[in-house]
């Protein structure tokens, strides 16, 4: 039996930073990785997808060049192998860089292999048995595949980035973040794209106006949607794949060259040996944790996607901050302090913080709303990117910002000015006292907040 002070399972966003801090604090530490270093974000999530989204945006802008008075001679074509090579190099550099950093960190041993619990405090990796007083589970998640499509040759967010060619007709099951980002990306690369969604609108967690706005933007680019699709099933066909849908409108069957399944994620907990421990999971397999990310077993924590408290890189990193603050800094940080924030990286992006409009309507708060179409903002017009809007919700009694949604150019950056005020627990009026740079979109935030109106309905 090998004895450590701390063991971290997984090298996603939270794991390496926790490992480095434990090692810095003098704990004999081990970090275990069974696959590629960096987890989902580096290998199959943020890094590769945003690299390809960037290529797709360039293609889109080139095709719009005449609108800006820029004439391009000759045919514009997509070199998909170059796009893939660029993406692969970024992923490789990030993953290998992380591995190198961990390997060179004092007091930290990197172990490669599949970790499984054999008891509450013992982990088996190959022939090695490891024991530690503190254990951190950071095993992430993977695509969840509905039973009805499992008999077809399908792709997930992982496999689709390994394609060597642009699909002729990409059918996507799932109209949320992953499906929409890949849908727009491959449409801009030249694919015909059809997105199938079971609900009556895409991205069901959003306010109806936000979902409708994003759908209309994508429809303008030629993406087709099949909404209210029930009883979805798929099978292989001569053309590639065949998808059966039960919809109110449209034919009951679609044929395409490729099928992407983007119907959600599930935690990587089914092969960890948790049944040999007292670590509790919920009905979906997520590890149950308290407000400081401790599991049901003393001195075992679950961080990142595996705990079900956030499915984003930034929430995983915040998990690290919460854990080390409580362990080493005498700072009682907790998950419930976190303000909801995320972006959907379509182009333009959809960014959201805090409460949704429907939440505000059903609350007992006196809610004010500030709203501005991007088409009314000079900087957006100058850039020729006028789709979307800015919407800000404010509590009339406390003057605190409750939430905001920005669909539009640079919205994923702009929204942080509002998020920071929320974390500072200051009234919205402090924004009006700042001098903002002109011409920008951010400078319109104070103007929008000066024109608040009661939220109707």
C-alpha positions as CSV (number, residue, x, y, z in Angstrom):
1,X,0.0,0.0,0.0
2,X,1.4,3.4,-1.0
3,X,0.5,6.3,1.3
4,X,-0.2,9.8,0.1
5,X,-1.6,12.8,1.9
6,X,-3.8,13.8,-1.1
7,X,-5.0,12.0,-4.3
8,X,-6.7,13.8,-7.2
9,X,-8.5,11.7,-9.8
10,X,-8.7,13.4,-13.1
11,X,-7.0,16.4,-14.8
12,X,-9.9,18.5,-15.8
13,X,-10.1,22.2,-14.9
14,X,-10.3,21.7,-11.1
15,X,-8.0,18.7,-10.5
16,X,-4.6,20.1,-11.5
17,X,-5.0,23.3,-9.6
18,X,-6.1,21.5,-6.5
19,X,-3.1,19.1,-6.9
20,X,-0.7,22.0,-7.3
21,X,-2.0,23.7,-4.2
22,X,-1.9,20.6,-2.1
23,X,1.7,20.0,-3.2
24,X,2.6,23.6,-2.4
25,X,1.1,23.2,1.1
26,X,3.5,20.3,1.7
27,X,1.1,17.4,1.2
28,X,2.5,14.4,-0.6
29,X,0.2,14.4,-3.6
30,X,-0.7,12.2,-6.5
31,X,-2.8,13.1,-9.5
32,X,-4.2,10.3,-11.7
33,X,-5.2,10.5,-15.4
34,X,-6.4,7.6,-17.5
35,X,-6.6,9.4,-20.9
36,X,-5.5,12.8,-22.2
37,X,-4.5,15.5,-19.8
38,X,-6.8,18.5,-19.5
39,X,-10.2,16.8,-19.5
40,X,-13.1,17.8,-21.6
41,X,-12.3,21.5,-21.9
42,X,-8.9,21.1,-23.4
43,X,-9.4,17.9,-25.5
44,X,-13.1,17.8,-26.7
45,X,-14.7,21.0,-25.4
46,X,-13.6,24.6,-25.2
47,X,-10.2,24.6,-26.8
48,X,-11.0,22.6,-30.0
49,X,-14.5,23.8,-30.5
50,X,-13.7,27.5,-30.2
51,X,-10.7,27.0,-32.5
52,X,-13.1,25.6,-35.1
53,X,-15.7,28.3,-34.4
54,X,-13.0,30.9,-35.1
55,X,-12.4,29.3,-38.5
56,X,-16.1,29.2,-39.2
57,X,-16.4,32.9,-38.4
58,X,-13.6,33.8,-40.8
59,X,-15.4,31.8,-43.5
60,X,-18.6,33.6,-42.8
61,X,-16.9,37.1,-42.8
62,X,-15.2,36.3,-46.1
63,X,-18.5,35.5,-47.6
64,X,-19.8,38.8,-46.4
65,X,-16.8,40.8,-47.6
66,X,-18.7,42.6,-50.4
67,X,-21.0,44.1,-47.7
68,X,-17.9,45.9,-46.4
69,X,-16.6,47.0,-49.7
70,X,-13.9,44.3,-49.8
71,X,-13.8,42.4,-53.1
72,X,-12.2,39.0,-53.2
73,X,-11.2,37.6,-56.6
74,X,-11.6,33.9,-57.1
75,X,-13.6,31.2,-55.4
76,X,-13.5,31.0,-51.6
77,X,-13.1,27.4,-50.4
78,X,-12.8,25.5,-47.1
79,X,-9.5,23.6,-46.4
80,X,-10.9,21.4,-43.7
81,X,-7.6,19.6,-43.2
82,X,-5.9,22.9,-42.3
83,X,-8.8,23.8,-39.9
84,X,-8.4,20.4,-38.2
85,X,-4.6,20.7,-38.1
86,X,-4.8,24.1,-36.4
87,X,-7.3,22.7,-33.9
88,X,-5.2,19.7,-33.2
89,X,-2.1,21.7,-32.6
90,X,-3.9,23.9,-30.1
91,X,-5.2,20.9,-28.2
92,X,-1.8,19.1,-28.3
93,X,0.0,22.2,-26.9
94,X,-2.5,22.7,-24.1
95,X,-2.7,19.0,-23.1
96,X,1.1,18.4,-23.3
97,X,1.8,21.7,-21.6
98,X,-0.5,20.7,-18.7
99,X,1.2,17.3,-18.3
100,X,4.6,18.9,-18.3
101,X,3.7,21.4,-15.7
102,X,2.2,18.7,-13.4
103,X,5.2,16.4,-13.9
104,X,7.6,19.2,-13.0
105,X,5.7,20.3,-9.9
106,X,7.5,19.5,-6.6
107,X,5.9,17.1,-4.2
108,X,3.4,15.9,-6.9
109,X,3.5,12.5,-8.6
110,X,1.6,12.0,-11.9
111,X,0.2,8.6,-12.4
112,X,-1.4,7.4,-15.6
113,X,-4.1,4.7,-15.5
114,X,-7.7,4.0,-14.6
115,X,-8.5,4.8,-11.0
116,X,-11.0,2.7,-9.1
117,X,-12.0,2.8,-5.4
118,X,-11.6,-0.4,-3.5
119,X,-12.7,1.2,-0.2
120,X,-13.4,4.7,1.1
121,X,-9.7,5.7,1.2
122,X,-8.0,3.2,-1.1
123,X,-7.7,3.6,-4.9
124,X,-6.4,0.9,-7.3
125,X,-4.5,2.0,-10.4
126,X,-3.2,-1.0,-12.3
127,X,-1.1,-3.0,-9.9
128,X,-0.7,-0.1,-7.5
129,X,-2.8,0.4,-4.4
130,X,-2.9,4.0,-3.2
131,X,-4.2,5.4,0.1
132,X,-4.8,9.0,1.1
133,X,-6.4,11.0,3.8
134,X,-7.8,13.5,1.3
135,X,-9.3,12.5,-2.1
136,X,-10.7,14.7,-4.8
137,X,-12.8,13.3,-7.6
138,X,-12.6,15.2,-10.9
139,X,-13.6,12.6,-13.5
140,X,-15.9,14.9,-15.6
141,X,-18.6,13.7,-17.9
142,X,-19.4,12.4,-21.4
143,X,-22.1,12.5,-23.9
144,X,-25.4,10.8,-23.0
145,X,-26.9,8.8,-25.9
146,X,-30.7,8.1,-26.1
147,X,-31.6,4.5,-26.6
148,X,-33.4,5.2,-29.9
149,X,-30.3,6.3,-31.8
150,X,-27.8,3.8,-30.5
151,X,-28.2,1.4,-33.4
152,X,-27.0,4.1,-35.9
153,X,-23.5,5.3,-36.7
154,X,-23.6,8.4,-34.6
155,X,-21.1,11.1,-33.6
156,X,-20.7,12.9,-30.3
157,X,-19.0,16.2,-29.6
158,X,-15.8,14.1,-29.4
159,X,-15.9,12.1,-32.6
160,X,-17.2,15.0,-34.8
161,X,-14.0,16.9,-34.3
162,X,-12.0,14.0,-35.7
163,X,-13.8,14.1,-39.1
164,X,-11.6,14.5,-42.1
165,X,-14.2,16.0,-44.3
166,X,-17.1,18.4,-44.1
167,X,-20.4,16.5,-43.9
168,X,-22.7,16.8,-46.8
169,X,-25.8,16.9,-44.6
170,X,-25.3,16.9,-40.9
171,X,-28.4,16.0,-38.8
172,X,-28.2,17.0,-35.2
173,X,-30.4,15.6,-32.4
174,X,-30.5,18.1,-29.7
175,X,-31.1,21.9,-30.0
176,X,-29.0,23.2,-27.1
177,X,-25.4,24.5,-26.6
178,X,-23.4,21.7,-28.3
179,X,-25.8,21.1,-31.1
180,X,-26.2,24.8,-32.0
181,X,-22.5,25.6,-31.9
182,X,-21.6,22.6,-34.1
183,X,-24.6,23.3,-36.3
184,X,-23.6,26.9,-37.1
185,X,-20.0,25.9,-37.5
186,X,-20.6,23.2,-40.1
187,X,-23.2,25.2,-41.9
188,X,-20.5,27.9,-42.3
189,X,-18.1,25.2,-43.6
190,X,-20.7,24.3,-46.2
191,X,-22.8,21.5,-44.8
192,X,-26.5,21.3,-45.0
193,X,-27.6,21.2,-41.4
194,X,-30.9,20.1,-39.8
195,X,-31.4,20.3,-36.0
196,X,-34.0,18.2,-34.3
197,X,-35.3,19.3,-30.9
198,X,-38.0,17.6,-28.7
199,X,-39.2,20.8,-27.1
200,X,-41.3,23.5,-28.9
201,X,-38.2,25.8,-28.9
202,X,-34.4,25.4,-28.8
203,X,-32.3,25.9,-25.7
204,X,-35.3,25.3,-23.4
205,X,-33.6,26.8,-20.3
206,X,-33.6,30.2,-21.9
207,X,-36.3,32.8,-21.9
208,X,-38.5,32.3,-25.0
209,X,-37.4,35.6,-26.6
210,X,-33.7,34.5,-26.3
211,X,-34.3,31.1,-27.8
212,X,-36.4,32.5,-30.6
213,X,-33.7,35.1,-31.4
214,X,-30.9,32.6,-31.7
215,X,-33.1,30.2,-33.8
216,X,-34.0,33.0,-36.2
217,X,-30.3,34.0,-36.5
218,X,-29.4,30.4,-37.4
219,X,-32.3,30.0,-39.8
220,X,-31.1,33.1,-41.7
221,X,-27.8,31.2,-42.3
222,X,-29.7,28.3,-43.7
223,X,-30.0,25.9,-40.8
224,X,-33.3,24.0,-40.7
225,X,-35.1,23.1,-37.5
226,X,-37.5,20.4,-36.6
227,X,-39.2,21.2,-33.3
228,X,-41.6,19.3,-31.1
229,X,-39.9,16.1,-32.3
230,X,-41.0,13.0,-30.3
231,X,-40.1,9.4,-30.5
232,X,-36.8,10.1,-32.2
233,X,-35.0,7.0,-33.6
234,X,-32.1,6.5,-36.0
235,X,-30.7,3.8,-38.2
236,X,-28.0,3.5,-40.9
237,X,-28.9,4.1,-44.5
238,X,-27.3,4.0,-47.9
239,X,-26.8,7.8,-47.7
240,X,-25.4,7.6,-44.2
241,X,-28.1,7.8,-41.6
242,X,-31.8,7.9,-41.4
243,X,-33.7,9.6,-38.6
244,X,-37.3,9.1,-37.8
245,X,-39.2,11.9,-36.1
246,X,-42.8,12.3,-35.0
247,X,-43.4,16.0,-35.5
248,X,-46.5,18.2,-36.1
249,X,-44.9,19.6,-39.3
250,X,-42.6,18.1,-42.0
251,X,-41.8,14.6,-43.2
252,X,-41.5,11.8,-40.6
253,X,-38.1,10.8,-41.9
254,X,-34.8,12.6,-42.6
255,X,-31.8,11.2,-44.4
256,X,-28.3,12.7,-44.0
257,X,-24.6,11.9,-44.4
258,X,-23.8,12.2,-40.7
259,X,-25.6,12.2,-37.3
260,X,-24.5,14.2,-34.3
261,X,-26.1,13.3,-31.0
262,X,-26.1,16.3,-28.6
263,X,-28.8,15.4,-26.1
264,X,-26.9,16.1,-22.9
265,X,-24.1,14.8,-20.7
266,X,-23.7,12.2,-17.9
267,X,-21.1,11.9,-15.2
268,X,-18.1,9.6,-15.4
269,X,-19.0,7.8,-12.1
270,X,-20.1,4.3,-13.4
271,X,-16.6,2.8,-13.5
272,X,-15.0,4.3,-10.4
273,X,-15.9,1.6,-7.9
274,X,-18.1,3.9,-5.9
275,X,-20.3,0.9,-5.0
276,X,-17.4,-0.2,-2.8
277,X,-17.5,3.1,-0.9
278,X,-20.0,5.1,1.1
279,X,-19.9,7.9,-1.5
280,X,-23.5,8.8,-2.4
281,X,-24.8,9.6,-5.9
282,X,-28.1,10.8,-7.2
283,X,-30.4,9.0,-9.7
284,X,-28.4,10.4,-12.6
285,X,-25.1,9.3,-11.2
286,X,-23.8,12.7,-10.1
287,X,-21.9,12.6,-6.8
288,X,-23.8,14.3,-4.0
289,X,-21.9,17.1,-2.3
290,X,-22.6,19.8,0.3
291,X,-22.1,23.5,-0.2
292,X,-18.3,23.2,0.1
293,X,-18.2,20.2,-2.3
294,X,-17.6,17.5,0.4
295,X,-19.1,14.2,-0.4
296,X,-20.9,11.9,2.0
297,X,-17.5,10.5,3.0
298,X,-15.3,12.6,5.2
299,X,-12.3,14.2,3.4
300,X,-13.5,13.2,-0.1
301,X,-14.6,16.0,-2.4
302,X,-16.2,15.9,-5.9
303,X,-15.4,18.8,-8.2
304,X,-16.2,19.7,-11.8
305,X,-18.9,18.2,-14.0
306,X,-19.1,15.1,-11.9
307,X,-20.9,16.8,-9.0
308,X,-23.8,18.1,-11.1
309,X,-23.5,21.7,-9.8
310,X,-22.3,23.2,-13.0
311,X,-21.3,21.9,-16.4
312,X,-18.8,24.6,-17.4
313,X,-15.1,25.1,-17.2
314,X,-15.5,28.3,-15.1
315,X,-17.7,26.5,-12.6
316,X,-15.1,23.7,-12.3
317,X,-12.4,26.3,-11.6
318,X,-14.6,27.9,-9.0
319,X,-15.0,24.5,-7.4
320,X,-11.2,24.5,-7.0
321,X,-11.3,28.0,-5.5
322,X,-14.0,26.9,-3.0
323,X,-12.2,23.7,-1.9
324,X,-8.8,25.4,-1.4
325,X,-10.3,28.4,0.3
326,X,-11.9,26.2,2.9
327,X,-9.0,23.8,3.3
328,X,-6.0,26.2,3.4
329,X,-7.1,29.9,3.5
330,X,-9.6,30.0,6.4
331,X,-12.1,31.4,3.9
332,X,-15.6,29.9,4.1
333,X,-16.5,30.1,0.4
334,X,-19.4,28.0,-0.8
335,X,-21.2,26.9,-4.0
336,X,-24.4,28.8,-3.1
337,X,-22.5,32.1,-3.4
338,X,-22.0,31.5,-7.1
339,X,-24.0,33.5,-9.5
340,X,-25.3,31.7,-12.6
341,X,-23.2,32.7,-15.6
342,X,-22.5,31.2,-19.0
343,X,-22.3,31.8,-22.7
344,X,-23.5,29.9,-25.8
345,X,-20.8,30.5,-28.3
346,X,-22.8,30.8,-31.4
347,X,-22.1,33.9,-33.5
348,X,-23.3,36.2,-32.1
349,X,-23.1,34.6,-28.7
350,X,-25.8,34.4,-26.1
351,X,-24.6,35.3,-22.6
352,X,-26.6,35.1,-19.5
353,X,-26.1,35.9,-15.8
354,X,-28.4,35.6,-12.7
355,X,-32.2,35.3,-13.0
356,X,-34.1,34.6,-16.1
357,X,-37.1,36.8,-17.0
358,X,-39.6,34.0,-16.3
359,X,-38.0,33.6,-12.8
360,X,-38.4,37.3,-12.2
361,X,-42.0,37.3,-13.3
362,X,-42.9,34.5,-10.8
363,X,-40.9,36.1,-7.9
364,X,-42.3,38.5,-5.4
365,X,-39.8,41.2,-6.4
366,X,-40.7,44.5,-8.0
367,X,-38.7,44.0,-11.2
368,X,-37.5,46.7,-13.7
369,X,-36.2,45.9,-17.1
370,X,-33.8,47.7,-19.4
371,X,-33.8,46.7,-23.0
372,X,-32.0,47.7,-26.2
373,X,-31.9,46.1,-29.6
374,X,-28.3,45.7,-31.0
375,X,-29.7,47.4,-34.2
376,X,-30.0,50.6,-32.1
377,X,-26.4,50.6,-31.0
378,X,-23.9,52.6,-33.1
379,X,-20.9,50.3,-32.6
380,X,-22.9,47.3,-33.7
381,X,-24.1,49.1,-36.8
382,X,-20.6,50.2,-37.6
383,X,-19.4,46.6,-37.4
384,X,-22.4,45.4,-39.5
385,X,-23.4,43.0,-36.7
386,X,-26.8,44.2,-35.5
387,X,-28.5,40.9,-34.5
388,X,-29.6,40.4,-30.9
389,X,-30.3,42.6,-27.9
390,X,-29.3,43.5,-24.3
391,X,-31.7,42.9,-21.5
392,X,-31.1,43.8,-17.9
393,X,-33.3,43.0,-14.9
394,X,-33.1,45.1,-11.7
395,X,-34.8,44.9,-8.3
396,X,-36.6,48.3,-8.0
397,X,-36.5,48.2,-4.2
398,X,-32.8,47.4,-3.7
399,X,-31.5,48.7,-7.0
400,X,-29.5,45.5,-7.3
401,X,-29.0,43.8,-10.7
402,X,-31.0,40.5,-10.7
403,X,-29.9,39.2,-14.1
404,X,-29.1,40.0,-17.7
405,X,-29.0,38.5,-21.1
406,X,-26.9,39.7,-24.0
407,X,-27.2,38.3,-27.5
408,X,-24.9,40.2,-29.8
409,X,-21.3,41.0,-30.8
410,X,-18.9,40.7,-27.9
411,X,-21.7,40.0,-25.5
412,X,-19.7,37.3,-23.8
413,X,-17.1,40.0,-22.8
414,X,-19.5,42.9,-22.2
415,X,-21.7,41.0,-19.7
416,X,-18.9,40.8,-17.1
417,X,-19.3,44.4,-16.3
418,X,-22.7,43.6,-15.0
419,X,-21.6,40.4,-13.3
420,X,-18.9,42.1,-11.4
421,X,-21.4,44.6,-10.0
422,X,-23.6,41.7,-8.9
423,X,-20.7,40.1,-7.1
424,X,-19.8,43.4,-5.5
425,X,-23.3,43.5,-4.2
426,X,-23.6,47.2,-5.3
427,X,-26.6,49.0,-6.9
428,X,-26.8,49.3,-10.6
429,X,-26.3,53.1,-10.3
430,X,-22.6,52.7,-9.7
431,X,-22.2,51.8,-13.4
432,X,-23.5,55.3,-14.4
433,X,-20.7,56.9,-12.5
434,X,-18.0,55.3,-14.6
435,X,-16.7,56.9,-17.8
436,X,-16.9,54.3,-20.6
437,X,-14.9,54.3,-23.8
438,X,-16.6,55.4,-27.0
439,X,-17.4,53.9,-29.4
440,X,-18.2,50.6,-27.7
441,X,-21.2,48.5,-27.0
442,X,-20.4,48.5,-23.3
443,X,-20.9,52.3,-23.1
444,X,-24.6,51.7,-23.7
445,X,-25.1,49.8,-20.5
446,X,-25.5,53.0,-18.4
447,X,-28.0,54.3,-20.9
448,X,-30.0,51.1,-20.8
449,X,-30.1,51.3,-17.0
450,X,-31.2,54.9,-17.1
451,X,-34.3,53.8,-19.0
452,X,-35.7,51.1,-16.8
453,X,-39.3,50.2,-17.0
454,X,-41.6,47.8,-15.0
455,X,-41.5,44.2,-16.2
456,X,-44.9,43.5,-17.5
457,X,-46.8,40.3,-17.3
